[in-house]
Amino acid sequence: MDYLFAPMEGITGYVFRNAHHRHFHGIKAYYTPFISPNQTRKFTPRELNDVRPEHNEGVPVIPQILTNKADDFLWAAGRLKELGYTEVNLNLGCPSGTVVAKKRGSGFLEYPMELDEFLYQVCDGLAKVGMELSVKTRVGKEKPEEFEELLSIYNRYPLKNLIVHPRVQTDYYKNHPHMEAFELAVRESRNPVLYNGDLFRRAEIEAFGQKYPGISAVMLGRGLLTNPALAETKASCIAEEKAGSVPQLTVERIRAFHADVLEGYRKAIPGDKNVLFKMKELWTYLGEAFEDSAKPMKKIRKAQRMEEYQAEVESLLIEKQIRSEPVFSGWNK
Ligand SMILES: Cc1cc2nc3c(=O)[nH]c(=O)nc-3n(C[C@H](O)[C@H](O)[C@H](O)COP(=O)(O)O)c2cc1C
């Protein structure tokens, strides 16, 4: 089974992806946080920096686009083709209120006829320029029963794959994935189906693979932020010529990974304050990899200056053990 790194806005930009790819292995492709094209026909500096080839050397990247306008989508895809990309991913999952209010992301799922027309135009346009389309979708706006109609629409188009995160928009990240809707896709999708959602432990990933042997890849998000080695297997160690090494997260690996992310942000972002903001967001997840990390995490969050921040991170790394199984604890509790 292949592992894909989920797009996570604010976190998995190019600095993070490069550092992850350098220090951990097992990821087949990294999806960018969404690019949101509009009438201006210009990427924002952040969007452009994220996809520039010189910022992604040697890293397998698939750009994601969020829009409900076919001409905006095709414009962005065309620009991405000029930059060397051959596949683009459509975001039909974002649950955020502002995005949904504009009928984008999972908000677009409420308008199946418009979605159908959009996909018709996008697939037609992409075929003309020889690009592939993949879709990352939730299973509905309000109810998983909506997925039947949505799937029948996806089945009309030749997608590279359909990545299903089986929640509805109103679930946000709460509740549990609606596996019955995912299973409908497994049975009836004409396009290859991939899975995303709440796979946080190796055992869960393996059990998933056994239950759904036809699924060739899973996309992992928050689990990888807490345990950046989650996608490493004995097989990928051998493929990386690290045979004999047991895939595991160690303090040394986290220290080196963290140093790279920090250095990358210091180069890319002006002002320590903004850099610290980004780093603290990362620790929200990574902190859970350590035993008894509540107190040091509080100090990391409170640090206002770079030196203070670095000292608090080092104290955590020296004083606290990595959990025997570092696992993102979920937002369901
Ligand atoms: C902070 C954050 C930012 C996200 N940004 C995006 C995004 O830009 N595009 C997208 O398709 N999904 C986005 N997602 C959703 C994730 O890609 C993924 O679908 C979700 O986290 C469920 O997978 P997981 O349970 O493995 O984390 C985001 C999720 C989080 C928590």
The ligand as an SDF file (V2000), in Angstrom:
LIG
                    3D

 31 33  0  0  0  0  0  0  0  0999 V2000
   -4.9690   22.2540    9.9030 C   0  0  0  0  0  0  0  0  0  0  0  0
   -5.5700   21.5090    8.7400 C   0  0  0  0  0  0  0  0  0  0  0  0
   -5.4960   22.0430    7.4650 C   0  0  0  0  0  0  0  0  0  0  0  0
   -6.0630   21.3550    6.3750 C   0  0  0  0  0  0  0  0  0  0  0  0
   -5.9460   21.8690    5.0960 N   0  0  0  0  0  0  0  0  0  0  0  0
   -6.4330   21.1680    4.0430 C   0  0  0  0  0  0  0  0  0  0  0  0
   -6.2550   21.6100    2.6890 C   0  0  0  0  0  0  0  0  0  0  0  0
   -5.6330   22.6460    2.4010 O   0  0  0  0  0  0  0  0  0  0  0  0
   -6.7980   20.8450    1.6920 N   0  0  0  0  0  0  0  0  0  0  0  0
   -7.4760   19.6750    1.9550 C   0  0  0  0  0  0  0  0  0  0  0  0
   -7.9310   19.0010    1.0250 O   0  0  0  0  0  0  0  0  0  0  0  0
   -7.6240   19.2250    3.2200 N   0  0  0  0  0  0  0  0  0  0  0  0
   -7.1130   19.9240    4.2480 C   0  0  0  0  0  0  0  0  0  0  0  0
   -7.2340   19.4160    5.5060 N   0  0  0  0  0  0  0  0  0  0  0  0
   -7.8340   18.0760    5.6940 C   0  0  0  0  0  0  0  0  0  0  0  0
   -6.7380   16.9970    5.6690 C   0  0  0  0  0  0  0  0  0  0  0  0
   -6.1220   16.9630    4.3930 O   0  0  0  0  0  0  0  0  0  0  0  0
   -7.3460   15.6040    5.9640 C   0  0  0  0  0  0  0  0  0  0  0  0
   -8.3690   15.3570    5.0310 O   0  0  0  0  0  0  0  0  0  0  0  0
   -7.9330   15.5320    7.3690 C   0  0  0  0  0  0  0  0  0  0  0  0
   -7.0020   15.9920    8.3330 O   0  0  0  0  0  0  0  0  0  0  0  0
   -8.3370   14.0810    7.6960 C   0  0  0  0  0  0  0  0  0  0  0  0
   -7.2200   13.2230    7.6050 O   0  0  0  0  0  0  0  0  0  0  0  0
   -6.4610   12.7150    8.9540 P   0  0  0  0  0  0  0  0  0  0  0  0
   -7.5210   12.1290    9.8410 O   0  0  0  0  0  0  0  0  0  0  0  0
   -5.4690   11.6970    8.4580 O   0  0  0  0  0  0  0  0  0  0  0  0
   -5.8370   13.9190    9.5620 O   0  0  0  0  0  0  0  0  0  0  0  0
   -6.7050   20.1000    6.5920 C   0  0  0  0  0  0  0  0  0  0  0  0
   -6.7730   19.5790    7.8850 C   0  0  0  0  0  0  0  0  0  0  0  0
   -6.2150   20.2490    8.9560 C   0  0  0  0  0  0  0  0  0  0  0  0
   -6.2950   19.6330   10.3210 C   0  0  0  0  0  0  0  0  0  0  0  0
  1  2  1  0
  2  3  1  0
  2 30  2  0
  3  4  2  0
  4  5  1  0
  4 28  1  0
  5  6  2  0
  6  7  1  0
  6 13  1  0
  7  8  2  0
  7  9  1  0
  9 10  1  0
 10 11  2  0
 10 12  1  0
 12 13  2  0
 13 14  1  0
 14 15  1  0
 14 28  1  0
 15 16  1  0
 16 17  1  0
 16 18  1  0
 18 19  1  0
 18 20  1  0
 20 21  1  0
 20 22  1  0
 22 23  1  0
 23 24  1  0
 24 25  2  0
 24 26  1  0
 24 27  1  0
 28 29  2  0
 29 30  1  0
 30 31  1  0
M  END
$$$$
